[in-house]
Amino acid sequence: MSNSTILIVEDDFFIAMDVEATLVAAGYSLAGIAASAEEAIRLAVSRQPALAIMDIRLAGKRDGVDAALELFKDHGIRCIFATAHADHEIVQRAGPACPLAWLQKPYSMTSLVNAVQKALSEVASKSGDQEAS
């Protein structure tokens, strides 16, 4: 797979560090860690990750759904939502961002890696479909 770079969007420092350590140990490259929607957009534009691990509640005025919608609409970057906030209204609001998965906090690092592997496979197959057409 040509791009297995992942952007972490999480404003809890300790969770972000756990996710970073887990993904690096699993062999993935990181585009960086963002604590706000604005920072996530900046990093995504400059680093072009394959996907983002996205929390819903972020530092700043915008939330993870806003960031995910902009990442998908403007840059084609999809996300895995990793959050404690996945009620029906949020899931509906996030639908147009075409999320690859939802991980309910607290989640295990094994479930995170499994979700990332599956998501990257889906992203790779979609990009392969587009290149074939």
N, CA, C and O atoms as CSV, one atom per row, in Angstrom:
chain,resi,resn,atom,element,x,y,z
A,1,MET,N,N,0.849,-1.165,0.000
A,1,MET,CA,C,0.000,0.000,0.000
A,1,MET,C,C,0.896,1.229,0.000
A,1,MET,O,O,1.805,1.337,0.823
A,2,SER,N,N,0.648,2.141,-0.904
A,2,SER,CA,C,1.555,3.268,-1.091
A,2,SER,C,C,1.497,4.274,0.037
A,2,SER,O,O,2.525,4.851,0.391
A,3,ASN,N,N,0.310,4.509,0.623
A,3,ASN,CA,C,0.216,5.508,1.676
A,3,ASN,C,C,-0.502,4.922,2.882
A,3,ASN,O,O,-1.721,4.752,2.879
A,4,SER,N,N,0.284,4.615,3.921
A,4,SER,CA,C,-0.332,4.154,5.166
A,4,SER,C,C,-0.054,5.166,6.274
A,4,SER,O,O,0.100,4.802,7.440
A,5,THR,N,N,0.008,6.434,5.893
A,5,THR,CA,C,0.233,7.514,6.847
A,5,THR,C,C,-1.090,7.890,7.504
A,5,THR,O,O,-2.119,8.015,6.839
A,6,ILE,N,N,-1.043,8.065,8.813
A,6,ILE,CA,C,-2.258,8.305,9.580
A,6,ILE,C,C,-2.134,9.597,10.379
A,6,ILE,O,O,-1.097,9.876,10.982
A,7,LEU,N,N,-3.198,10.370,10.371
A,7,LEU,CA,C,-3.290,11.592,11.158
A,7,LEU,C,C,-4.109,11.285,12.409
A,7,LEU,O,O,-5.201,10.724,12.320
A,8,ILE,N,N,-3.580,11.654,13.570
A,8,ILE,CA,C,-4.305,11.482,14.828
A,8,ILE,C,C,-4.897,12.834,15.211
A,8,ILE,O,O,-4.178,13.829,15.309
A,9,VAL,N,N,-6.207,12.866,15.427
A,9,VAL,CA,C,-6.894,14.092,15.833
A,9,VAL,C,C,-7.545,13.807,17.187
A,9,VAL,O,O,-8.617,13.208,17.268
A,10,GLU,N,N,-6.872,14.250,18.239
A,10,GLU,CA,C,-7.261,13.905,19.608
A,10,GLU,C,C,-6.706,14.976,20.543
A,10,GLU,O,O,-5.506,15.250,20.527
A,11,ASP,N,N,-7.574,15.585,21.363
A,11,ASP,CA,C,-7.093,16.640,22.246
A,11,ASP,C,C,-6.685,16.158,23.632
A,11,ASP,O,O,-6.188,16.947,24.436
A,12,ASP,N,N,-6.887,14.869,23.927
A,12,ASP,CA,C,-6.409,14.313,25.185
A,12,ASP,C,C,-4.981,13.814,24.961
A,12,ASP,O,O,-4.764,12.848,24.230
A,13,PHE,N,N,-4.018,14.471,25.589
A,13,PHE,CA,C,-2.601,14.188,25.375
A,13,PHE,C,C,-2.272,12.716,25.596
A,13,PHE,O,O,-1.567,12.109,24.790
A,14,PHE,N,N,-2.780,12.140,26.682
A,14,PHE,CA,C,-2.424,10.762,27.009
A,14,PHE,C,C,-3.016,9.757,26.025
A,14,PHE,O,O,-2.356,8.783,25.661
A,15,ILE,N,N,-4.235,9.983,25.600
A,15,ILE,CA,C,-4.832,9.112,24.580
A,15,ILE,C,C,-4.049,9.241,23.274
A,15,ILE,O,O,-3.748,8.239,22.625
A,16,ALA,N,N,-3.723,10.473,22.894
A,16,ALA,CA,C,-2.963,10.690,21.656
A,16,ALA,C,C,-1.617,9.973,21.699
A,16,ALA,O,O,-1.191,9.391,20.702
A,17,MET,N,N,-0.945,10.013,22.852
A,17,MET,CA,C,0.353,9.341,22.975
A,17,MET,C,C,0.196,7.822,22.878
A,17,MET,O,O,1.018,7.154,22.250
A,18,ASP,N,N,-0.858,7.271,23.498
A,18,ASP,CA,C,-1.130,5.828,23.399
A,18,ASP,C,C,-1.392,5.423,21.958
A,18,ASP,O,O,-0.851,4.428,21.476
A,19,VAL,N,N,-2.220,6.196,21.275
A,19,VAL,CA,C,-2.553,5.897,19.883
A,19,VAL,C,C,-1.296,5.990,19.020
A,19,VAL,O,O,-1.046,5.122,18.184
A,20,GLU,N,N,-0.509,7.042,19.224
A,20,GLU,CA,C,0.734,7.199,18.463
A,20,GLU,C,C,1.659,6.002,18.674
A,20,GLU,O,O,2.146,5.422,17.704
A,21,ALA,N,N,1.907,5.627,19.925
A,21,ALA,CA,C,2.816,4.509,20.222
A,21,ALA,C,C,2.309,3.212,19.608
A,21,ALA,O,O,3.092,2.428,19.071
A,22,THR,N,N,1.011,2.985,19.685
A,22,THR,CA,C,0.413,1.764,19.140
A,22,THR,C,C,0.559,1.707,17.622
A,22,THR,O,O,0.935,0.674,17.069
A,23,LEU,N,N,0.260,2.816,16.953
A,23,LEU,CA,C,0.329,2.819,15.486
A,23,LEU,C,C,1.768,2.710,14.982
A,23,LEU,O,O,2.031,2.017,13.999
A,24,VAL,N,N,2.689,3.386,15.644
A,24,VAL,CA,C,4.099,3.291,15.244
A,24,VAL,C,C,4.594,1.858,15.450
A,24,VAL,O,O,5.287,1.311,14.592
A,25,ALA,N,N,4.238,1.245,16.592
A,25,ALA,CA,C,4.645,-0.139,16.861
A,25,ALA,C,C,4.056,-1.102,15.829
A,25,ALA,O,O,4.652,-2.134,15.523
A,26,ALA,N,N,2.878,-0.755,15.295
A,26,ALA,CA,C,2.237,-1.598,14.273
A,26,ALA,C,C,2.799,-1.325,12.873
A,26,ALA,O,O,2.382,-1.962,11.906
A,27,GLY,N,N,3.737,-0.385,12.760
A,27,GLY,CA,C,4.413,-0.144,11.487
A,27,GLY,C,C,3.856,0.986,10.641
A,27,GLY,O,O,4.235,1.126,9.478
A,28,TYR,N,N,2.969,1.793,11.197
A,28,TYR,CA,C,2.384,2.894,10.435
A,28,TYR,C,C,3.189,4.173,10.614
A,28,TYR,O,O,3.837,4.378,11.640
A,29,SER,N,N,3.137,5.026,9.603
A,29,SER,CA,C,3.741,6.357,9.669
A,29,SER,C,C,2.675,7.329,10.131
A,29,SER,O,O,1.493,7.150,9.840
A,30,LEU,N,N,3.090,8.354,10.849
A,30,LEU,CA,C,2.137,9.347,11.314
A,30,LEU,C,C,2.328,10.675,10.594
A,30,LEU,O,O,3.450,11.123,10.354
A,31,ALA,N,N,1.205,11.283,10.259
A,31,ALA,CA,C,1.224,12.622,9.664
A,31,ALA,C,C,1.313,13.672,10.766
A,31,ALA,O,O,1.597,14.840,10.500
A,32,GLY,N,N,1.068,13.247,12.005
A,32,GLY,CA,C,1.129,14.156,13.137
A,32,GLY,C,C,-0.060,13.958,14.048
A,32,GLY,O,O,-0.926,13.114,13.815
A,33,ILE,N,N,-0.074,14.777,15.108
A,33,ILE,CA,C,-1.167,14.761,16.071
A,33,ILE,C,C,-1.735,16.168,16.134
A,33,ILE,O,O,-1.002,17.138,16.324
A,34,ALA,N,N,-3.044,16.268,15.974
A,34,ALA,CA,C,-3.729,17.557,16.030
A,34,ALA,C,C,-4.702,17.536,17.201
A,34,ALA,O,O,-5.359,16.526,17.450
A,35,ALA,N,N,-4.794,18.658,17.923
A,35,ALA,CA,C,-5.720,18.761,19.045
A,35,ALA,C,C,-6.974,19.550,18.678
A,35,ALA,O,O,-7.943,19.574,19.437
A,36,SER,N,N,-6.953,20.201,17.500
A,36,SER,CA,C,-8.099,21.014,17.072
A,36,SER,C,C,-8.425,20.707,15.610
A,36,SER,O,O,-7.607,20.147,14.880
A,37,ALA,N,N,-9.631,21.083,15.203
A,37,ALA,CA,C,-10.038,20.891,13.810
A,37,ALA,C,C,-9.125,21.667,12.864
A,37,ALA,O,O,-8.725,21.157,11.817
A,38,GLU,N,N,-8.803,22.893,13.237
A,38,GLU,CA,C,-7.957,23.736,12.384
A,38,GLU,C,C,-6.579,23.117,12.181
A,38,GLU,O,O,-6.052,23.088,11.069
A,39,GLU,N,N,-6.002,22.621,13.284
A,39,GLU,CA,C,-4.685,21.983,13.202
A,39,GLU,C,C,-4.766,20.707,12.356
A,39,GLU,O,O,-3.844,20.404,11.599
A,40,ALA,N,N,-5.856,19.970,12.484
A,40,ALA,CA,C,-6.041,18.750,11.690
A,40,ALA,C,C,-6.070,19.069,10.197
A,40,ALA,O,O,-5.453,18.368,9.395
A,41,ILE,N,N,-6.779,20.117,9.833
A,41,ILE,CA,C,-6.869,20.506,8.422
A,41,ILE,C,C,-5.488,20.911,7.904
A,41,ILE,O,O,-5.083,20.495,6.819
A,42,ARG,N,N,-4.771,21.719,8.678
A,42,ARG,CA,C,-3.418,22.148,8.262
A,42,ARG,C,C,-2.498,20.948,8.051
A,42,ARG,O,O,-1.810,20.861,7.034
A,43,LEU,N,N,-2.487,20.027,9.009
A,43,LEU,CA,C,-1.621,18.849,8.871
A,43,LEU,C,C,-2.045,17.983,7.689
A,43,LEU,O,O,-1.198,17.469,6.959
A,44,ALA,N,N,-3.334,17.822,7.504
A,44,ALA,CA,C,-3.819,16.998,6.388
A,44,ALA,C,C,-3.427,17.586,5.043
A,44,ALA,O,O,-3.030,16.857,4.134
A,45,VAL,N,N,-3.539,18.889,4.917
A,45,VAL,CA,C,-3.173,19.543,3.652
A,45,VAL,C,C,-1.687,19.359,3.368
A,45,VAL,O,O,-1.306,19.077,2.232
A,46,SER,N,N,-0.849,19.514,4.384
A,46,SER,CA,C,0.594,19.438,4.152
A,46,SER,C,C,1.117,18.010,4.070
A,46,SER,O,O,2.093,17.756,3.364
A,47,ARG,N,N,0.491,17.071,4.776
A,47,ARG,CA,C,1.029,15.713,4.847
A,47,ARG,C,C,0.243,14.673,4.057
A,47,ARG,O,O,0.754,13.578,3.818
A,48,GLN,N,N,-0.992,14.985,3.642
A,48,GLN,CA,C,-1.829,14.081,2.841
A,48,GLN,C,C,-1.890,12.650,3.406
A,48,GLN,O,O,-1.460,11.710,2.738
A,49,PRO,N,N,-2.419,12.479,4.623
A,49,PRO,CA,C,-2.513,11.131,5.191
A,49,PRO,C,C,-3.542,10.275,4.443
A,49,PRO,O,O,-4.421,10.792,3.754
A,50,ALA,N,N,-3.409,8.973,4.596
A,50,ALA,CA,C,-4.383,8.048,4.008
A,50,ALA,C,C,-5.707,8.127,4.746
A,50,ALA,O,O,-6.770,7.977,4.144
A,51,LEU,N,N,-5.641,8.365,6.057
A,51,LEU,CA,C,-6.853,8.482,6.868
A,51,LEU,C,C,-6.531,9.197,8.167
A,51,LEU,O,O,-5.368,9.419,8.504
A,52,ALA,N,N,-7.586,9.553,8.889
A,52,ALA,CA,C,-7.438,10.208,10.183
A,52,ALA,C,C,-8.168,9.407,11.244
A,52,ALA,O,O,-9.246,8.867,10.993
A,53,ILE,N,N,-7.576,9.331,12.436
A,53,ILE,CA,C,-8.253,8.815,13.620
A,53,ILE,C,C,-8.826,10.053,14.287
A,53,ILE,O,O,-8.065,10.912,14.733
A,54,MET,N,N,-10.148,10.170,14.369
A,54,MET,CA,C,-10.804,11.435,14.735
A,54,MET,C,C,-11.640,11.322,16.002
A,54,MET,O,O,-12.567,10.516,16.073
A,55,ASP,N,N,-11.308,12.135,17.000
A,55,ASP,CA,C,-12.173,12.275,18.168
A,55,ASP,C,C,-13.254,13.289,17.811
A,55,ASP,O,O,-13.062,14.092,16.898
A,56,ILE,N,N,-14.377,13.271,18.506
A,56,ILE,CA,C,-15.449,14.236,18.243
A,56,ILE,C,C,-15.203,15.532,19.005
A,56,ILE,O,O,-15.256,16.617,18.425
A,57,ARG,N,N,-14.937,15.424,20.292
A,57,ARG,CA,C,-14.692,16.624,21.111
A,57,ARG,C,C,-13.237,17.019,20.978
A,57,ARG,O,O,-12.337,16.251,21.320
A,58,LEU,N,N,-13.010,18.236,20.473
A,58,LEU,CA,C,-11.650,18.732,20.247
A,58,LEU,C,C,-11.478,20.094,20.899
A,58,LEU,O,O,-12.452,20.751,21.267
A,59,ALA,N,N,-10.233,20.503,21.035
A,59,ALA,CA,C,-9.952,21.855,21.504
A,59,ALA,C,C,-10.418,22.835,20.430
A,59,ALA,O,O,-10.391,22.509,19.244
A,60,GLY,N,N,-10.838,24.017,20.829
A,60,GLY,CA,C,-11.261,25.028,19.861
A,60,GLY,C,C,-12.756,25.014,19.634
A,60,GLY,O,O,-13.502,24.302,20.305
A,61,LYS,N,N,-13.181,25.826,18.659
A,61,LYS,CA,C,-14.608,26.028,18.405
A,61,LYS,C,C,-15.240,24.921,17.571
A,61,LYS,O,O,-16.437,24.664,17.698
A,62,ARG,N,N,-14.459,24.264,16.722
A,62,ARG,CA,C,-15.007,23.238,15.830
A,62,ARG,C,C,-14.781,21.850,16.416
A,62,ARG,O,O,-13.816,21.620,17.145
A,63,ASP,N,N,-15.684,20.928,16.088
A,63,ASP,CA,C,-15.519,19.566,16.595
A,63,ASP,C,C,-14.987,18.637,15.502
A,63,ASP,O,O,-14.722,19.050,14.373
A,64,GLY,N,N,-14.841,17.362,15.885
A,64,GLY,CA,C,-14.288,16.379,14.963
A,64,GLY,C,C,-15.160,16.105,13.759
A,64,GLY,O,O,-14.656,15.762,12.690
A,65,VAL,N,N,-16.475,16.253,13.925
A,65,VAL,CA,C,-17.361,16.061,12.775
A,65,VAL,C,C,-17.096,17.153,11.744
A,65,VAL,O,O,-17.001,16.870,10.549
A,66,ASP,N,N,-16.975,18.405,12.201
A,66,ASP,CA,C,-16.640,19.504,11.276
A,66,ASP,C,C,-15.344,19.211,10.534
A,66,ASP,O,O,-15.265,19.364,9.315
A,67,ALA,N,N,-14.327,18.787,11.285
A,67,ALA,CA,C,-13.025,18.489,10.675
A,67,ALA,C,C,-13.148,17.346,9.674
A,67,ALA,O,O,-12.600,17.425,8.574
A,68,ALA,N,N,-13.857,16.292,10.042
A,68,ALA,CA,C,-14.001,15.133,9.155
A,68,ALA,C,C,-14.740,15.495,7.873
A,68,ALA,O,O,-14.365,15.056,6.785
A,69,LEU,N,N,-15.786,16.295,8.006
A,69,LEU,CA,C,-16.534,16.720,6.817
A,69,LEU,C,C,-15.649,17.517,5.870
A,69,LEU,O,O,-15.679,17.297,4.659
A,70,GLU,N,N,-14.856,18.447,6.417
A,70,GLU,CA,C,-13.964,19.244,5.574
A,70,GLU,C,C,-12.856,18.383,4.968
A,70,GLU,O,O,-12.526,18.539,3.793
A,71,LEU,N,N,-12.285,17.486,5.754
A,71,LEU,CA,C,-11.231,16.616,5.227
A,71,LEU,C,C,-11.741,15.778,4.063
A,71,LEU,O,O,-11.047,15.615,3.059
A,72,PHE,N,N,-12.946,15.251,4.195
A,72,PHE,CA,C,-13.491,14.414,3.127
A,72,PHE,C,C,-13.900,15.244,1.914
A,72,PHE,O,O,-13.535,14.924,0.783
A,73,LYS,N,N,-14.656,16.307,2.155
A,73,LYS,CA,C,-15.179,17.123,1.054
A,73,LYS,C,C,-14.066,17.794,0.255
A,73,LYS,O,O,-14.082,17.773,-0.976
A,74,ASP,N,N,-13.110,18.381,0.948
A,74,ASP,CA,C,-12.080,19.172,0.265
A,74,ASP,C,C,-10.826,18.394,-0.100
A,74,ASP,O,O,-10.094,18.803,-1.001
A,75,HIS,N,N,-10.557,17.264,0.588
A,75,HIS,CA,C,-9.287,16.571,0.390
A,75,HIS,C,C,-9.427,15.066,0.165
A,75,HIS,O,O,-8.431,14.378,-0.060
A,76,GLY,N,N,-10.659,14.551,0.224
A,76,GLY,CA,C,-10.875,13.127,-0.004
A,76,GLY,C,C,-10.326,12.225,1.088
A,76,GLY,O,O,-10.144,11.028,0.865
A,77,ILE,N,N,-10.058,12.782,2.269
A,77,ILE,CA,C,-9.495,12.004,3.375
A,77,ILE,C,C,-10.631,11.550,4.286
A,77,ILE,O,O,-11.403,12.367,4.788
A,78,ARG,N,N,-10.721,10.255,4.490
A,78,ARG,CA,C,-11.763,9.689,5.349
A,78,ARG,C,C,-11.199,9.426,6.738
A,78,ARG,O,O,-9.992,9.526,6.959
A,79,CYS,N,N,-12.084,9.091,7.668
A,79,CYS,CA,C,-11.617,8.925,9.039
A,79,CYS,C,C,-12.257,7.737,9.729
A,79,CYS,O,O,-13.262,7.180,9.288
A,80,ILE,N,N,-11.626,7.383,10.826
A,80,ILE,CA,C,-12.175,6.463,11.817
A,80,ILE,C,C,-12.512,7.350,13.009
A,80,ILE,O,O,-11.628,8.004,13.563
A,81,PHE,N,N,-13.766,7.377,13.404
A,81,PHE,CA,C,-14.126,8.136,14.600
A,81,PHE,C,C,-13.811,7.284,15.817
A,81,PHE,O,O,-14.262,6.143,15.912
A,82,ALA,N,N,-13.042,7.831,16.745
A,82,ALA,CA,C,-12.678,7.173,17.998
A,82,ALA,C,C,-13.134,8.106,19.110
A,82,ALA,O,O,-12.443,9.068,19.446
A,83,THR,N,N,-14.290,7.820,19.675
A,83,THR,CA,C,-14.930,8.808,20.534
A,83,THR,C,C,-15.859,8.177,21.563
A,83,THR,O,O,-16.324,7.049,21.400
A,84,ALA,N,N,-16.113,8.921,22.605
A,84,ALA,CA,C,-17.142,8.528,23.571
A,84,ALA,C,C,-18.482,9.134,23.178
A,84,ALA,O,O,-19.509,8.835,23.788
A,85,HIS,N,N,-18.470,9.992,22.152
A,85,HIS,CA,C,-19.667,10.739,21.740
A,85,HIS,C,C,-20.139,10.259,20.376
A,85,HIS,O,O,-19.791,10.834,19.344
A,86,ALA,N,N,-20.939,9.192,20.388
A,86,ALA,CA,C,-21.421,8.639,19.123
A,86,ALA,C,C,-22.925,8.425,19.182
A,86,ALA,O,O,-23.430,7.373,18.790
A,87,ASP,N,N,-23.636,9.432,19.676
A,87,ASP,CA,C,-25.089,9.302,19.721
A,87,ASP,C,C,-25.661,9.427,18.303
A,87,ASP,O,O,-24.945,9.753,17.356
A,88,HIS,N,N,-26.943,9.164,18.183
A,88,HIS,CA,C,-27.592,9.129,16.864
A,88,HIS,C,C,-27.394,10.440,16.090
A,88,HIS,O,O,-27.109,10.416,14.892
A,89,GLU,N,N,-27.545,11.571,16.767
A,89,GLU,CA,C,-27.409,12.872,16.099
A,89,GLU,C,C,-26.001,13.062,15.527
A,89,GLU,O,O,-25.846,13.544,14.405
A,90,ILE,N,N,-24.995,12.688,16.285
A,90,ILE,CA,C,-23.607,12.842,15.804
A,90,ILE,C,C,-23.336,11.890,14.651
A,90,ILE,O,O,-22.709,12.278,13.666
A,91,VAL,N,N,-23.795,10.660,14.758
A,91,VAL,CA,C,-23.601,9.691,13.671
A,91,VAL,C,C,-24.270,10.200,12.390
A,91,VAL,O,O,-23.696,10.093,11.307
A,92,GLN,N,N,-25.473,10.748,12.511
A,92,GLN,CA,C,-26.174,11.310,11.348
A,92,GLN,C,C,-25.394,12.484,10.763
A,92,GLN,O,O,-25.212,12.566,9.548
A,93,ARG,N,N,-24.934,13.395,11.625
A,93,ARG,CA,C,-24.180,14.562,11.172
A,93,ARG,C,C,-22.894,14.159,10.456
A,93,ARG,O,O,-22.478,14.809,9.497
A,94,ALA,N,N,-22.264,13.071,10.932
A,94,ALA,CA,C,-20.982,12.628,10.379
A,94,ALA,C,C,-21.141,11.801,9.106
A,94,ALA,O,O,-20.160,11.580,8.395
A,95,GLY,N,N,-22.335,11.347,8.807
A,95,GLY,CA,C,-22.557,10.479,7.646
A,95,GLY,C,C,-21.951,10.960,6.343
A,95,GLY,O,O,-21.324,10.165,5.643
A,96,PRO,N,N,-22.113,12.245,5.981
A,96,PRO,CA,C,-21.554,12.720,4.713
A,96,PRO,C,C,-20.022,12.663,4.631
A,96,PRO,O,O,-19.461,12.813,3.545
A,97,ALA,N,N,-19.337,12.447,5.768
A,97,ALA,CA,C,-17.871,12.307,5.753
A,97,ALA,C,C,-17.463,10.876,5.413
A,97,ALA,O,O,-16.272,10.577,5.324
A,98,CYS,N,N,-18.448,9.987,5.220
A,98,CYS,CA,C,-18.194,8.580,4.884
A,98,CYS,C,C,-17.172,7.928,5.815
A,98,CYS,O,O,-16.148,7.420,5.358
A,99,PRO,N,N,-17.452,7.942,7.127
A,99,PRO,CA,C,-16.476,7.364,8.061
A,99,PRO,C,C,-16.201,5.900,7.757
A,99,PRO,O,O,-17.085,5.158,7.330
A,100,LEU,N,N,-14.973,5.508,7.984
A,100,LEU,CA,C,-14.549,4.134,7.736
A,100,LEU,C,C,-14.903,3.212,8.893
A,100,LEU,O,O,-15.069,2.009,8.691
A,101,ALA,N,N,-15.022,3.756,10.107
A,101,ALA,CA,C,-15.360,2.954,11.287
A,101,ALA,C,C,-15.664,3.885,12.449
A,101,ALA,O,O,-15.358,5.077,12.418
A,102,TRP,N,N,-16.276,3.306,13.473
A,102,TRP,CA,C,-16.536,3.997,14.739
A,102,TRP,C,C,-15.955,3.131,15.845
A,102,TRP,O,O,-16.289,1.951,15.950
A,103,LEU,N,N,-15.095,3.704,16.663
A,103,LEU,CA,C,-14.574,3.030,17.852
A,103,LEU,C,C,-15.116,3.771,19.066
A,103,LEU,O,O,-14.902,4.975,19.206
A,104,GLN,N,N,-15.806,3.069,19.930
A,104,GLN,CA,C,-16.382,3.672,21.121
A,104,GLN,C,C,-15.344,3.680,22.245
A,104,GLN,O,O,-14.807,2.632,22.605
A,105,LYS,N,N,-15.059,4.869,22.801
A,105,LYS,CA,C,-14.146,4.949,23.935
A,105,LYS,C,C,-14.832,4.396,25.172
A,105,LYS,O,O,-16.031,4.606,25.353
A,106,PRO,N,N,-14.113,3.705,26.012
A,106,PRO,CA,C,-12.704,3.333,25.854
A,106,PRO,C,C,-12.586,2.122,24.919
A,106,PRO,O,O,-13.344,1.160,25.039
A,107,TYR,N,N,-11.646,2.181,24.009
A,107,TYR,CA,C,-11.422,1.082,23.076
A,107,TYR,C,C,-10.048,0.496,23.344
A,107,TYR,O,O,-9.184,1.158,23.919
A,108,SER,N,N,-9.848,-0.738,22.930
A,108,SER,CA,C,-8.541,-1.376,23.103
A,108,SER,C,C,-7.638,-0.971,21.936
A,108,SER,O,O,-8.110,-0.631,20.851
A,109,MET,N,N,-6.350,-1.016,22.184
A,109,MET,CA,C,-5.400,-0.693,21.114
A,109,MET,C,C,-5.450,-1.762,20.021
A,109,MET,O,O,-5.175,-1.472,18.856
A,110,THR,N,N,-5.798,-2.992,20.391
A,110,THR,CA,C,-5.960,-4.049,19.386
A,110,THR,C,C,-7.113,-3.710,18.449
A,110,THR,O,O,-6.997,-3.866,17.233
A,111,SER,N,N,-8.224,-3.247,19.015
A,111,SER,CA,C,-9.359,-2.890,18.150
A,111,SER,C,C,-9.013,-1.695,17.267
A,111,SER,O,O,-9.488,-1.611,16.135
A,112,LEU,N,N,-8.194,-0.772,17.765
A,112,LEU,CA,C,-7.744,0.359,16.958
A,112,LEU,C,C,-6.931,-0.131,15.758
A,112,LEU,O,O,-7.202,0.259,14.623
A,113,VAL,N,N,-5.948,-0.976,16.006
A,113,VAL,CA,C,-5.098,-1.478,14.915
A,113,VAL,C,C,-5.940,-2.266,13.909
A,113,VAL,O,O,-5.749,-2.131,12.701
A,114,ASN,N,N,-6.863,-3.082,14.401
A,114,ASN,CA,C,-7.739,-3.837,13.487
A,114,ASN,C,C,-8.583,-2.896,12.628
A,114,ASN,O,O,-8.738,-3.120,11.427
A,115,ALA,N,N,-9.126,-1.844,13.241
A,115,ALA,CA,C,-9.928,-0.872,12.489
A,115,ALA,C,C,-9.076,-0.151,11.448
A,115,ALA,O,O,-9.531,0.087,10.329
A,116,VAL,N,N,-7.843,0.198,11.812
A,116,VAL,CA,C,-6.941,0.878,10.872
A,116,VAL,C,C,-6.603,-0.043,9.698
A,116,VAL,O,O,-6.630,0.390,8.545
A,117,GLN,N,N,-6.288,-1.295,9.979
A,117,GLN,CA,C,-5.968,-2.245,8.899
A,117,GLN,C,C,-7.135,-2.376,7.924
A,117,GLN,O,O,-6.953,-2.322,6.707
A,118,LYS,N,N,-8.332,-2.548,8.473
A,118,LYS,CA,C,-9.515,-2.684,7.626
A,118,LYS,C,C,-9.772,-1.399,6.832
A,118,LYS,O,O,-10.082,-1.452,5.642
A,119,ALA,N,N,-9.642,-0.242,7.499
A,119,ALA,CA,C,-9.883,1.051,6.841
A,119,ALA,C,C,-8.884,1.290,5.714
A,119,ALA,O,O,-9.266,1.733,4.631
A,120,LEU,N,N,-7.617,1.001,5.959
A,120,LEU,CA,C,-6.608,1.211,4.918
A,120,LEU,C,C,-6.845,0.286,3.732
A,120,LEU,O,O,-6.605,0.675,2.589
A,121,SER,N,N,-7.312,-0.926,3.986
A,121,SER,CA,C,-7.656,-1.836,2.886
A,121,SER,C,C,-8.788,-1.262,2.059
A,121,SER,O,O,-8.761,-1.317,0.829
A,122,GLU,N,N,-9.795,-0.705,2.745
A,122,GLU,CA,C,-10.927,-0.108,2.030
A,122,GLU,C,C,-10.489,1.114,1.222
A,122,GLU,O,O,-10.909,1.285,0.077
A,123,VAL,N,N,-9.653,1.956,1.812
A,123,VAL,CA,C,-9.154,3.143,1.107
A,123,VAL,C,C,-8.347,2.716,-0.117
A,123,VAL,O,O,-8.491,3.296,-1.193
A,124,ALA,N,N,-7.502,1.705,0.049
A,124,ALA,CA,C,-6.679,1.231,-1.068
A,124,ALA,C,C,-7.543,0.645,-2.175
A,124,ALA,O,O,-7.268,0.870,-3.353
A,125,SER,N,N,-8.580,-0.100,-1.819
A,125,SER,CA,C,-9.425,-0.690,-2.857
A,125,SER,C,C,-10.235,0.384,-3.582
A,125,SER,O,O,-10.463,0.273,-4.787
A,126,LYS,N,N,-10.670,1.418,-2.868
A,126,LYS,CA,C,-11.396,2.522,-3.505
A,126,LYS,C,C,-10.483,3.285,-4.459
A,126,LYS,O,O,-10.900,3.643,-5.560
A,127,SER,N,N,-9.236,3.538,-4.043
A,127,SER,CA,C,-8.336,4.288,-4.931
A,127,SER,C,C,-7.956,3.425,-6.133
A,127,SER,O,O,-7.755,3.952,-7.228
A,128,GLY,N,N,-7.856,2.120,-5.947
A,128,GLY,CA,C,-7.601,1.237,-7.062
A,128,GLY,C,C,-8.755,1.225,-8.042
A,128,GLY,O,O,-8.542,1.181,-9.254
A,129,ASP,N,N,-9.992,1.263,-7.523
A,129,ASP,CA,C,-11.177,1.329,-8.374
A,129,ASP,C,C,-11.180,2.609,-9.203
A,129,ASP,O,O,-11.515,2.590,-10.387
A,130,GLN,N,N,-10.803,3.725,-8.571
A,130,GLN,CA,C,-10.800,5.013,-9.272
A,130,GLN,C,C,-9.733,5.054,-10.350
A,130,GLN,O,O,-9.952,5.608,-11.427
A,131,GLU,N,N,-8.549,4.453,-10.055
A,131,GLU,CA,C,-7.480,4.434,-11.049
A,131,GLU,C,C,-7.843,3.560,-12.238
A,131,GLU,O,O,-7.410,3.833,-13.358
A,132,ALA,N,N,-8.634,2.508,-12.015
A,132,ALA,CA,C,-9.027,1.611,-13.090
A,132,ALA,C,C,-10.051,2.249,-14.021
A,132,ALA,O,O,-10.157,1.860,-15.184
A,133,SER,N,N,-10.811,3.231,-13.517
A,133,SER,CA,C,-11.850,3.833,-14.366
A,133,SER,C,C,-11.345,4.950,-15.215
A,133,SER,O,O,-12.112,5.543,-15.975
